[in-house]
Amino acid sequence: MLAVGDTVTLIKDLPVKGAGFTAKRGTAVRGISLVADNPEHIEGRVNGQQIVILTQFVKKAG
């Protein structure tokens, strides 16, 4: 179960639409926030960009 403020790790390389970069597997996303109307989405900051990530592509860190 994920909670606001958790740190997660990407388990797959993810192309970020509209930002022009790929978030690499193993990247830590700290201080996530939950998307209120969709439990399958979280928000986090990668490379200075706030992005929405599907929960199926992350695992909870440590």
C-alpha positions as CSV (number, residue, x, y, z in Angstrom):
1,M,0.0,0.0,0.0
2,L,1.3,3.4,-0.9
3,A,0.9,6.6,1.1
4,V,1.5,10.3,0.6
5,G,5.2,11.1,1.1
6,D,6.5,7.5,0.3
7,T,9.5,6.9,-1.8
8,V,9.1,4.5,-4.8
9,T,11.5,3.1,-7.4
10,L,10.7,2.7,-11.1
11,I,10.8,-0.9,-12.3
12,K,10.7,0.0,-16.0
13,D,12.1,2.7,-18.3
14,L,9.2,5.1,-18.9
15,P,9.0,7.6,-21.7
16,V,7.6,10.9,-20.3
17,K,5.1,12.3,-22.8
18,G,5.5,16.0,-23.5
19,A,8.8,16.3,-21.5
20,G,11.1,14.7,-24.0
21,F,13.0,12.4,-21.7
22,T,12.8,8.8,-20.4
23,A,12.6,8.1,-16.7
24,K,15.1,5.2,-16.2
25,R,14.5,2.0,-14.3
26,G,15.8,2.3,-10.8
27,T,15.1,6.0,-10.5
28,A,13.9,6.9,-7.0
29,V,10.8,9.1,-6.8
30,R,10.6,10.7,-3.3
31,G,7.6,12.3,-1.7
32,I,4.9,11.0,-3.9
33,S,1.3,12.2,-3.8
34,L,-1.8,10.2,-4.5
35,V,-4.2,11.0,-7.3
36,A,-7.6,11.4,-5.5
37,D,-9.9,10.1,-8.3
38,N,-7.7,7.2,-9.6
39,P,-6.0,4.7,-7.2
40,E,-3.8,3.4,-10.1
41,H,-2.0,6.8,-10.5
42,I,0.6,8.6,-8.3
43,E,2.3,11.9,-8.8
44,G,6.0,12.5,-8.3
45,R,9.0,14.6,-9.4
46,V,11.5,13.1,-11.9
47,N,14.3,15.2,-13.4
48,G,12.6,18.3,-12.0
49,Q,9.3,17.5,-13.8
50,Q,6.1,16.7,-11.9
51,I,4.7,13.5,-13.6
52,V,1.9,11.0,-13.2
53,I,3.1,7.4,-12.9
54,L,1.0,4.2,-13.1
55,T,1.4,2.3,-9.9
56,Q,2.1,-0.9,-11.9
57,F,5.5,0.5,-12.8
58,V,6.8,1.2,-9.3
59,K,7.7,-0.6,-6.2
60,K,7.9,0.8,-2.7
61,A,11.5,1.6,-1.6
62,G,13.1,0.1,1.5
